[in-house]
């Protein structure tokens, strides 16, 4: 079963340094993403499993929550502690939380 977290729970975890994976496509990521999120498009997820930590929870986000649920399910099945962010980047932005544009993970 995939654990889905609210934007408030995710924001608190992210403030504490949570590891965030954005599974959208590069153009979506570049148009606006959660600061610190690592881009790993859903179609590339399996190829990157060896580079992900199995010792910390992984917070997975997309545009609205559909792809992140699928990605989190794949990660859980592979033995990771993964959580899907309910509402995705849209909910994050609608809550008035900051987005970063471009290819950088963090704001300048």
Secondary structure, 3 states (H helix, E strand, C coil): CCEEECHHHHHHHHHCCCEEEECCCHHHHHHCEECCCEECCHHHCHHHHHHCCCCCCEEEECCCCHHHHHHHHHHHHCCCCEEEECCHHHHHHHCCCCEECCCCCCCC
